[in-house]
Amino acid sequence: MSASDEAALSAPHSLEYTYKRSLGPILSQFFTALRDRRILGVRRADRSVLVPPKEYDPDTGQSLDEMVEVESIGVVRSWSWVGAPRRQQPIDHPFAYALIQLDGADTAFIHVVDDVVEGDMESGMRVKVRWAEETTGSMLDFVFVPA
């Protein structure tokens, strides 16, 4: 029997993360601040600010705990357009995922840019936070829009 005569094996697969993670002291402060419509980072030993915060410096492993409020406006460092959002994505119409560096932060994080057309997206553009009507302490409490 040749390889082309054999039936391919297949099985359904669903990629899910069905566990919950405890937040700890740093991320608890971060998500509580989101609920209060503020964005926090954490100061590293070199005085740079990491957003979103982590409990340990990703470069040195040093424990971090000095929380710093950053601005809710920043700059797009890089982006990717989503023309046909899937069911699991945070917005049901075309949008961009972007690496956004907030004013007062030294790092960028990925989030959603809404209320923009693909031809207007560009690295270097200024964006600002648009908060949800009700905030609960989630990354879904806000999106970015052109400033």
C-alpha positions as CSV (number, residue, x, y, z in Angstrom):
1,M,0.0,0.0,0.0
2,S,1.4,3.4,-0.9
3,A,1.4,6.5,1.3
4,S,-1.3,8.1,-0.9
5,D,-3.6,5.1,-0.3
6,E,-3.5,5.5,3.5
7,A,-6.2,7.6,5.1
8,A,-4.9,10.7,6.9
9,L,-5.5,10.6,10.6
10,S,-7.3,13.6,12.0
11,A,-8.8,14.7,15.3
12,P,-10.7,17.8,16.5
13,H,-8.6,20.1,18.6
14,S,-9.6,23.2,20.6
15,L,-7.0,25.5,21.9
16,E,-8.3,26.7,25.3
17,Y,-6.8,27.9,28.6
18,T,-9.4,26.8,31.1
19,Y,-7.4,27.6,34.2
20,K,-7.4,30.9,36.2
21,R,-4.3,32.5,37.4
22,S,-4.1,34.3,40.7
23,L,-2.9,37.9,40.2
24,G,-0.6,38.6,43.1
25,P,0.2,42.0,44.5
26,I,1.5,43.7,41.3
27,L,-1.1,42.6,38.8
28,S,-3.9,43.1,41.4
29,Q,-2.9,46.8,41.6
30,F,-2.7,47.0,37.8
31,F,-6.2,45.6,37.2
32,T,-7.7,47.6,40.1
33,A,-6.3,50.7,38.5
34,L,-7.9,49.8,35.1
35,R,-11.2,49.5,36.9
36,D,-10.5,53.1,38.2
37,R,-9.6,54.2,34.6
38,R,-5.9,54.5,35.3
39,I,-2.9,52.7,33.8
40,L,0.0,51.6,36.0
41,G,3.5,50.3,35.2
42,V,6.3,49.2,37.5
43,R,9.7,50.9,37.8
44,R,12.8,48.8,37.2
45,A,16.2,49.2,38.8
46,D,17.5,51.2,35.8
47,R,14.5,53.6,36.5
48,S,12.7,52.6,33.3
49,V,9.0,51.8,33.5
50,L,7.5,48.5,32.4
51,V,3.9,48.5,31.2
52,P,2.0,46.2,31.8
53,P,3.9,45.6,35.1
54,K,5.5,42.4,36.1
55,E,6.5,41.1,39.5
56,Y,10.1,40.4,38.3
57,D,12.3,42.2,35.9
58,P,12.3,40.2,32.7
59,D,16.0,40.9,32.1
60,T,17.5,40.5,35.6
61,G,14.9,38.5,37.5
62,Q,15.0,41.2,40.2
63,S,11.8,41.6,42.2
64,L,9.8,44.7,41.3
65,D,7.2,46.6,43.4
66,E,7.4,50.4,42.7
67,M,4.1,51.1,40.9
68,V,4.0,54.2,38.6
69,E,1.0,55.8,36.9
70,V,1.6,56.4,33.2
71,E,-0.4,58.5,30.7
72,S,-3.4,57.2,28.8
73,I,-1.9,58.5,25.5
74,G,1.0,57.1,23.6
75,V,2.5,56.1,20.2
76,V,2.0,53.1,17.9
77,R,5.4,51.4,17.4
78,S,4.1,48.7,15.1
79,W,0.8,47.3,14.0
80,S,-1.2,44.7,12.1
81,W,-4.6,45.1,10.5
82,V,-7.5,42.7,11.2
83,G,-9.9,43.1,8.3
84,A,-12.1,40.1,9.1
85,P,-12.3,39.7,12.9
86,R,-13.0,36.2,14.2
87,R,-15.5,35.4,16.9
88,Q,-13.0,35.4,19.7
89,Q,-11.5,38.8,19.0
90,P,-12.4,41.8,21.1
91,I,-14.1,43.8,18.4
92,D,-16.5,42.6,15.7
93,H,-15.5,45.0,13.0
94,P,-12.1,45.8,11.3
95,F,-9.4,47.1,13.7
96,A,-5.7,47.0,14.3
97,Y,-3.6,45.2,16.8
98,A,-0.7,47.5,17.7
99,L,2.3,47.7,19.9
100,I,1.6,50.9,21.9
101,Q,4.1,52.7,24.1
102,L,2.3,55.0,26.5
103,D,3.8,58.3,27.5
104,G,5.8,57.6,30.7
105,A,6.5,54.0,29.8
106,D,9.7,52.6,28.3
107,T,8.1,49.5,26.9
108,A,5.3,48.8,24.5
109,F,2.4,46.3,24.8
110,I,0.0,44.9,22.3
111,H,-3.6,46.2,22.3
112,V,-6.5,47.2,20.0
113,V,-6.8,50.4,18.0
114,D,-10.4,51.1,17.0
115,D,-12.2,53.8,15.0
116,V,-9.5,53.9,12.3
117,V,-9.3,52.7,8.7
118,E,-6.4,50.6,7.5
119,G,-5.0,53.4,5.3
120,D,-4.8,55.8,8.3
121,M,-2.8,53.3,10.5
122,E,0.9,54.0,10.7
123,S,3.8,53.5,13.1
124,G,4.5,56.7,15.0
125,M,0.8,57.7,15.1
126,R,-0.5,59.0,18.5
127,V,-3.3,57.1,20.1
128,K,-5.3,57.6,23.3
129,V,-7.4,55.4,25.6
130,R,-11.1,55.2,25.1
131,W,-12.6,53.6,28.3
132,A,-15.7,51.4,28.3
133,E,-18.8,52.8,29.9
134,E,-18.4,50.3,32.7
135,T,-15.0,49.2,33.8
136,T,-14.4,46.0,35.7
137,G,-10.6,45.7,35.9
138,S,-9.9,43.9,32.6
139,M,-7.8,44.6,29.5
140,L,-11.2,44.8,27.8
141,D,-12.0,47.9,29.8
142,F,-10.4,50.1,27.1
143,V,-9.3,50.3,23.5
144,F,-7.1,52.9,21.8
145,V,-8.3,55.4,19.2
146,P,-6.4,57.9,17.2
147,A,-5.4,61.0,19.2
